[in-house]
């Protein structure tokens, strides 16, 4: 069973050609005080049609490396 990893996030940048930067937020709990804080991971994704714009909510999927930093590709745009 080969299940691909998918993440949902918000597009932070769409400046470069066929590339978007997606911010995926997650929560991390403090070891001592047990308080949860929000963290943001920036993932570089491939957008072949240049259809995603800043602020869009998107689904990205892990794939084979496309370039040095691009290892994700755009699956669909949830909300514009």
DSSP file (Angstrom, degrees, kcal/mol; ACC not computed):
  #  RESIDUE AA STRUCTURE BP1 BP2  ACC     N-H-->O    O-->H-N    N-H-->O    O-->H-N    TCO  KAPPA ALPHA  PHI   PSI    X-CA   Y-CA   Z-CA
    1    1 A X              0   0    0      0, 0.0     2,-0.8     0, 0.0     0, 0.0   0.000 360.0 360.0 360.0 115.3    0.0    0.0    0.0
    2    2 A X        +     0   0    0      2,-0.0     2,-0.5     0, 0.0     0, 0.0  -0.812 360.0 178.6-109.9  91.5    1.7    3.2   -1.2
    3    3 A X        -     0   0    0     -2,-0.8     2,-0.2     1,-0.0     0, 0.0  -0.824  21.5-136.1 -98.3 126.6   -0.2    6.1    0.4
    4    4 A X        -     0   0    0     -2,-0.5     2,-0.4     1,-0.1    59,-0.1  -0.540  20.5-114.6 -81.9 145.8    1.1    9.6   -0.5
    5    5 A X        -     0   0    0     -2,-0.2    57,-2.6    57,-0.1     2,-0.4  -0.658  35.3-169.9 -80.8 129.2    1.5   12.2    2.3
    6    6 A X  E     -A   61   0A   0     -2,-0.4     2,-0.3    55,-0.2    55,-0.2  -0.942   6.6-174.4-122.6 144.4   -0.8   15.2    1.9
    7    7 A X  E     -A   60   0A   0     53,-2.3    53,-2.8    -2,-0.4     2,-0.4  -0.966  15.0-143.1-133.2 150.0   -0.9   18.5    3.7
    8    8 A X  E     +A   59   0A   0     -2,-0.3     2,-0.3    51,-0.2    17,-0.2  -0.923  37.1 137.5-111.5 142.7   -3.2   21.5    3.7
    9    9 A X  E     -A   58   0A   0     49,-2.1    49,-2.7    -2,-0.4     2,-0.4  -0.934  48.1 -88.0-164.5-175.1   -1.9   25.0    4.0
   10   10 A X  E     -AB  57  23A   0     13,-1.9    13,-3.1    -2,-0.3     2,-0.4  -0.899  39.8-112.4-114.3 138.9   -2.0   28.6    2.8
   11   11 A X  E     + B   0  22A   0     45,-2.5    44,-2.3    -2,-0.4    11,-0.2  -0.554  33.2 176.1 -72.7 123.4    0.0   30.0   -0.1
   12   12 A X  E     +     0   0A   0      9,-3.4     2,-0.3    -2,-0.4    10,-0.2   0.748  66.4  13.4 -97.0 -30.8    2.5   32.5    1.3
   13   13 A X  E     + B   0  21A   0      8,-1.3     8,-2.3    40,-0.1    -1,-0.3  -0.998  42.4 170.3-150.2 142.4    4.4   33.3   -1.9
   14   14 A X        +     0   0    0     -2,-0.3     4,-0.1     6,-0.2     5,-0.1   0.000  47.7 116.1-136.6  28.5    3.8   32.8   -5.7
   15   15 A X        +     0   0    0      2,-0.1     5,-0.1     3,-0.1     3,-0.1   0.916  58.8  72.1 -69.6 -46.3    6.6   35.1   -7.1
   16   16 A X  S >  S-     0   0    0      3,-0.1     3,-1.2     1,-0.1     2,-0.2  -0.358  96.1 -93.9 -76.6 154.1    8.7   32.4   -8.8
   17   17 A X  T 3  S-     0   0    0      1,-0.3    -1,-0.1    -2,-0.1    -2,-0.1  -0.482 102.3  -8.1 -71.0 128.1    7.6   30.7  -12.0
   18   18 A X  T 3  S+     0   0    0     -2,-0.2    29,-1.9     1,-0.2     2,-0.4   0.697 116.0 101.5  60.1  23.9    5.7   27.4  -11.5
   19   19 A X  E <   - C   0  46A   0     -3,-1.2     2,-0.3    27,-0.2    27,-0.2  -0.999  45.9-177.0-139.0 138.5    6.6   27.4   -7.8
   20   20 A X  E     - C   0  45A   0     25,-2.5    25,-3.1    -2,-0.4     2,-0.5  -0.954  21.1-137.2-129.2 153.9    4.6   28.3   -4.6
   21   21 A X  E     -BC  13  44A   0     -8,-2.3    -9,-3.4    -2,-0.3    -8,-1.3  -0.962  23.4-162.8-111.1 122.3    5.6   28.4   -1.0
   22   22 A X  E     -BC  11  43A   0     21,-3.1    21,-3.0    -2,-0.5     2,-0.6  -0.889  10.4-144.6-111.0 131.3    2.9   26.9    1.3
   23   23 A X  E     -BC  10  42A   0    -13,-3.1   -13,-1.9    -2,-0.4     2,-0.6  -0.855  14.4-168.8 -95.5 119.3    2.7   27.5    5.0
   24   24 A X  E     - C   0  41A   0     17,-3.0    17,-2.8    -2,-0.6     2,-0.3  -0.941  10.4-152.7-109.6 119.4    1.5   24.5    7.0
   25   25 A X  E     + C   0  40A   0     -2,-0.6     2,-0.3   -17,-0.2    15,-0.2  -0.689  20.2 165.5 -96.5 146.1    0.7   25.2   10.6
   26   26 A X  E     - C   0  39A   0     13,-2.1    13,-3.5    -2,-0.3     2,-0.4  -0.952  31.8-112.2-149.2 163.0    0.9   22.7   13.4
   27   27 A X  E     - C   0  38A   0     -2,-0.3     2,-0.4    11,-0.2    11,-0.2  -0.827  21.2-164.9-108.2 142.9    0.9   22.8   17.2
   28   28 A X  E     - C   0  37A   0      9,-2.8     9,-2.6    -2,-0.4     2,-0.4  -0.987  14.2-139.2-125.5 131.3    3.7   22.0   19.6
   29   29 A X  E     - C   0  36A   0     -2,-0.4     2,-0.2     7,-0.2     7,-0.2  -0.727  20.8-117.7 -93.2 137.3    3.3   21.4   23.3
   30   30 A X     >  -     0   0    0      5,-2.1     4,-1.4    -2,-0.4    -1,-0.0  -0.529  18.4-139.8 -70.7 134.9    5.8   22.8   25.8
   31   31 A X  T  4 S+     0   0    0     -2,-0.2    -1,-0.1     2,-0.2    -2,-0.0   0.862  96.3  31.9 -67.0 -35.9    7.5   19.9   27.6
   32   32 A X  T  4 S+     0   0    0      1,-0.1    -1,-0.1     3,-0.1    -2,-0.0   0.932 131.3  27.7 -87.6 -51.0    7.5   21.6   31.0
   33   33 A X  T  4 S-     0   0    0      2,-0.1    -2,-0.2     1,-0.0     3,-0.1   0.520  89.8-135.7 -95.5  -6.4    4.3   23.8   31.0
   34   34 A X     <  +     0   0    0     -4,-1.4     2,-0.4     1,-0.2    -3,-0.1   0.685  52.1 147.4  61.2  20.8    2.2   21.7   28.6
   35   35 A X        -     0   0    0     -6,-0.0    -5,-2.1     1,-0.0     2,-0.3  -0.744  44.4-132.1 -89.0 133.6    1.1   24.9   26.8
   36   36 A X  E     -C   29   0A   0     -2,-0.4     2,-0.4    -7,-0.2    -7,-0.2  -0.663  23.1-172.2 -86.4 136.8    0.5   24.5   23.0
   37   37 A X  E     -C   28   0A   0     -9,-2.6    -9,-2.8    -2,-0.3     2,-0.3  -0.970  24.8-115.2-127.4 146.9    2.0   27.0   20.6
   38   38 A X  E     -C   27   0A   0     -2,-0.4     2,-0.3   -11,-0.2   -11,-0.2  -0.615  30.7-169.6 -82.7 136.2    1.4   27.3   16.9
   39   39 A X  E     -C   26   0A   0    -13,-3.5   -13,-2.1    -2,-0.3     2,-0.4  -0.869  10.2-145.4-120.9 157.0    4.3   26.6   14.5
   40   40 A X  E     -C   25   0A   0     -2,-0.3     2,-0.5   -15,-0.2   -15,-0.2  -0.987   7.0-164.3-128.6 124.5    4.6   27.3   10.8
   41   41 A X  E     -C   24   0A   0    -17,-2.8   -17,-3.0    -2,-0.4     2,-0.6  -0.922  13.7-144.0-107.1 130.7    6.5   25.1    8.3
   42   42 A X  E     -C   23   0A   0     -2,-0.5     2,-0.4   -19,-0.2   -19,-0.2  -0.846  19.5-173.5 -97.8 119.4    7.2   26.6    4.9
   43   43 A X  E     -C   22   0A   0    -21,-3.0   -21,-3.1    -2,-0.6     2,-0.5  -0.928  19.4-136.8-115.3 136.2    7.1   24.0    2.1
   44   44 A X  E     -C   21   0A   0     25,-0.4    27,-0.9    -2,-0.4    28,-0.9  -0.810  30.0-174.8 -93.4 125.0    8.1   24.6   -1.6
   45   45 A X  E     -Cd  20  72A   0    -25,-3.1   -25,-2.5    -2,-0.5     2,-0.5  -0.879  26.3-115.4-125.9 153.7    5.6   23.1   -4.0
   46   46 A X  E     -Cd  19  73A   0     26,-2.2    28,-2.6    -2,-0.3     2,-0.4  -0.747  25.7-179.3 -89.0 126.9    5.4   22.7   -7.8
   47   47 A X    >   -     0   0    0    -29,-1.9     3,-1.3    -2,-0.5   -29,-0.1  -0.825   2.3-176.0-125.3  88.6    2.5   24.5   -9.5
   48   48 A X  T 3  S+     0   0    0     -2,-0.4    -1,-0.1     1,-0.3   -29,-0.1   0.763  82.4  40.2 -63.8 -27.9    2.7   23.7  -13.2
   49   49 A X  T 3  S-     0   0    0    -31,-0.1    -1,-0.3     0, 0.0    -2,-0.0   0.417 100.4-127.5-101.0   1.9   -0.1   26.0  -14.4
   50   50 A X    <   +     0   0    0     -3,-1.3    -2,-0.1     1,-0.1   -36,-0.0   0.893  65.0 136.1  53.2  44.5    0.6   29.0  -12.0
   51   51 A X        +     0   0    0      2,-0.0     2,-0.3   -33,-0.0    -1,-0.1   0.704  38.4  87.0 -95.9 -21.1   -3.0   28.9  -10.8
   52   52 A X        -     0   0    0      4,-0.0     2,-0.2    -5,-0.0    28,-0.0  -0.626  58.0-169.2 -84.0 137.5   -2.5   29.4   -7.0
   53   53 A X    >   -     0   0    0     -2,-0.3     3,-1.9     1,-0.1   -42,-0.3  -0.743  37.6 -69.8-119.5 168.0   -2.3   32.9   -5.7
   54   54 A X  T 3  S+     0   0    0     -2,-0.2   -42,-0.2     1,-0.2     3,-0.1  -0.340 119.1  23.2 -60.3 132.2   -1.3   34.4   -2.3
   55   55 A X  T 3  S+     0   0    0    -44,-2.3    -1,-0.2     1,-0.3     2,-0.1   0.257  87.9 133.4  96.5 -11.1   -3.8   33.6    0.4
   56   56 A X    <   -     0   0    0     -3,-1.9   -45,-2.5    24,-0.1     2,-0.5  -0.451  55.8-129.6 -72.0 144.0   -5.4   30.5   -1.3
   57   57 A X  E     +AE  10  79A   0     22,-2.2    21,-2.4   -47,-0.2    22,-1.5  -0.855  40.1 175.3 -91.6 126.6   -5.9   27.4    0.8
   58   58 A X  E     -AE   9  77A   0    -49,-2.7   -49,-2.1    -2,-0.5     2,-0.5  -0.848  33.5-130.2-132.3 162.2   -4.4   24.4   -1.0
   59   59 A X  E     -AE   8  76A   0     17,-2.6    16,-2.9    -2,-0.3    17,-1.2  -0.971  28.0-171.4-110.7 129.1   -3.7   20.7   -0.8
   60   60 A X  E     -AE   7  74A   0    -53,-2.8   -53,-2.3    -2,-0.5     2,-0.4  -0.879   7.3-151.0-119.9 155.6   -0.1   19.6   -1.6
   61   61 A X  E     -AE   6  73A   0     12,-2.6    12,-2.3    -2,-0.3   -55,-0.2  -0.971  21.6-112.6-130.0 139.2    1.2   16.1   -2.0
   62   62 A X  E     + E   0  72A   0    -57,-2.6    10,-0.2    -2,-0.4     2,-0.2  -0.480  48.1 161.6 -68.6 136.4    4.7   14.7   -1.4
   63   63 A X        -     0   0    0      8,-2.5     3,-0.1    -2,-0.2     2,-0.0  -0.796  45.2 -60.5-142.7-176.6    6.4   13.5   -4.6
   64   64 A X  S    S-     0   0    0     -2,-0.2    -1,-0.1     1,-0.1     2,-0.1  -0.372  75.8 -78.7 -66.7 153.7    9.8   12.7   -6.0
   65   65 A X        -     0   0    0      1,-0.2     6,-0.2     6,-0.1    -1,-0.1  -0.326  43.2-177.6 -60.9 128.9   12.3   15.7   -5.9
   66   66 A X  S    S-     0   0    0      4,-2.9     2,-0.2     1,-0.2    -1,-0.2   0.768  71.3 -16.1 -94.7 -34.9   11.6   18.2   -8.7
   67   67 A X  S    S-     0   0    0      3,-1.3    -1,-0.2     0, 0.0     0, 0.0  -0.782  93.3 -66.7-148.9-165.6   14.6   20.4   -7.8
   68   68 A X  S    S+     0   0    0     -2,-0.2    -3,-0.0     1,-0.2     3,-0.0   0.894 132.2  14.0 -60.6 -41.6   16.9   21.0   -4.8
   69   69 A X  S    S+     0   0    0      1,-0.0     2,-0.8   -26,-0.0   -25,-0.4   0.617 105.4  93.8-110.1 -16.8   14.2   22.3   -2.5
   70   70 A X        +     0   0    0      1,-0.2    -4,-2.9   -27,-0.1    -3,-1.3  -0.707  30.9 139.9 -87.2 109.9   10.9   21.3   -4.3
   71   71 A X        +     0   0    0    -27,-0.9    -8,-2.5    -2,-0.8     2,-0.3   0.209  56.1  70.5-129.2  11.5    9.6   18.0   -3.1
   72   72 A X  E     -dE  45  62A   0    -28,-0.9   -26,-2.2   -10,-0.2     2,-0.3  -0.904  60.3-157.5-126.4 154.1    5.9   18.7   -3.0
   73   73 A X  E     -dE  46  61A   0    -12,-2.3   -12,-2.6    -2,-0.3     2,-0.3  -0.977  27.2-104.4-133.8 151.6    3.3   19.3   -5.8
   74   74 A X  E     + E   0  60A   0    -28,-2.6   -14,-0.2    -2,-0.3   -26,-0.1  -0.538  32.9 175.5 -74.2 130.4    0.0   21.1   -5.9
   75   75 A X  E     -     0   0A   0    -16,-2.9     2,-0.3     1,-0.4   -15,-0.2   0.844  61.3 -24.0 -99.3 -53.9   -3.1   18.8   -5.9
   76   76 A X  E     - E   0  59A   0    -17,-1.2   -17,-2.6     0, 0.0     2,-0.6  -0.993  52.2-116.8-158.1 158.8   -6.0   21.2   -5.7
   77   77 A X  E     - E   0  58A   0     -2,-0.3   -19,-0.3   -19,-0.2     3,-0.1  -0.895  24.4-174.2 -99.3 119.9   -7.0   24.6   -4.6
   78   78 A X  E     +     0   0A   0    -21,-2.4     2,-0.4    -2,-0.6   -20,-0.2   0.906  68.7   5.4 -79.9 -44.2   -9.6   24.4   -1.8
   79   79 A X  E       E   0  57A   0    -22,-1.5   -22,-2.2     1,-0.1    -1,-0.3  -0.989 360.0 360.0-149.6 130.1  -10.5   28.1   -1.4
   80   80 A X              0   0    0     -2,-0.4   -24,-0.1   -24,-0.2    -1,-0.1   0.440 360.0 360.0 -89.0 360.0   -9.5   31.2   -3.3
